Amino acid sequence: MTAHRIGFLVWPGTKALTLALAEEALRVAQRVHPEVVYELSFLQAEATEPSALAGAWHFP
């Protein structure tokens, strides 16, 4: 069986909040579709180079 992925971006300083949201999202998904296997994935968001757009974020 293929796992359904639920992805989250983690910005610096928001790890605890992101993990709490991920736990709640997994609980809701399992309650709505208990027959499905879910996999959580996390990507660390990083600030762009200083010469790039100020305040912008991108995938690592």
Sequence and secondary structure as in RCSB ss.txt:
>XXXX:A:sequence
MTAHRIGFLVWPGTKALTLALAEEALRVAQRVHPEVVYELSFLQAEATEPSALAGAWHFP
>XXXX:A:secstr
   EEEEEEE TT HHHHHHHHHHHHHHHHHH TTS EEEEEEE EE  TTS TT EE  
